[in-house]
Amino acid sequence: MSLAEIRIIAKKLAISTLKERSGVVTVEFARVSDISIEKLLRLIKESSGRVNLDAAKPNVIKLSTGKIGLKEKSEFIREQLEKLV
């Protein structure tokens, strides 16, 4: 269920790609995405270092999931993205 919810949220947020590699999820927003800067900054601040901006790409955030199971990982991703809606 979480994967379907992630797809819906990704569409709302104009996310162009979402990739996971080695415990880090890269979320790339489309150039036309209308994300609240306040919500994004609050997400980064409250994440205890698990959500960061990508210095090389201003339209990318990185979510550190670590080594957790697929179900927990998808739930974490959904929860973090939901905070931006």
C-alpha positions in Angstrom: 0.0 0.0 0.0 2.8 2.4 0.8 4.2 2.2 -2.7 0.9 3.3 -4.2 0.7 6.1 -1.7 4.2 7.2 -2.6 3.2 7.4 -6.3 0.2 9.6 -5.5 2.3 11.9 -3.3 5.1 12.0 -5.9 2.6 13.2 -8.5 1.2 15.9 -6.2 4.8 17.1 -5.5 5.9 17.0 -9.1 8.7 14.5 -8.3 10.4 13.4 -11.5 12.5 10.6 -10.1 12.9 8.7 -6.9 15.9 6.3 -6.6 17.3 4.3 -3.8 20.9 3.1 -3.5 22.8 1.9 -0.5 20.4 3.3 2.1 20.0 6.7 0.5 16.9 7.8 -1.5 17.4 10.5 -4.0 14.2 12.5 -4.7 14.4 14.8 -7.7 11.7 17.4 -8.2 10.6 18.7 -11.6 11.7 22.2 -12.3 8.0 23.3 -12.1 7.5 21.8 -8.6 5.8 24.2 -6.1 7.2 23.0 -2.8 6.8 25.1 0.3 10.3 26.2 1.4 9.0 26.5 5.0 7.8 22.8 4.9 11.1 21.7 3.3 13.2 23.5 5.9 11.1 22.1 8.8 11.5 18.6 7.3 15.2 18.9 7.2 15.5 20.4 10.7 13.2 17.8 12.3 14.8 14.8 10.5 17.9 14.6 12.7 20.2 14.6 9.7 18.2 12.0 7.7 17.0 14.5 5.1 19.4 16.8 3.3 19.6 19.0 0.3 21.9 18.0 -2.6 24.5 20.7 -2.9 25.1 20.0 -6.6 21.4 19.9 -7.6 19.0 22.5 -6.1 16.0 20.4 -7.0 17.1 17.2 -5.2 16.8 16.1 -1.6 18.3 13.0 -0.1 16.6 10.7 2.5 18.9 8.5 4.5 17.1 5.3 5.3 20.0 3.1 6.4 19.8 -0.6 6.3 16.1 -1.3 6.9 13.6 -3.6 5.3 11.6 -2.7 2.2 8.3 -2.2 4.1 10.0 0.1 6.7 11.8 2.0 3.9 8.7 2.7 1.9 6.9 3.8 5.0 9.7 6.2 5.9 9.8 7.6 2.4 6.0 8.1 2.4 6.0 9.8 5.8 8.8 12.2 4.8 7.2 13.1 1.5 3.8 13.5 3.1 5.2 16.3 5.2 5.8 18.3 2.0 2.3 18.1 0.7 
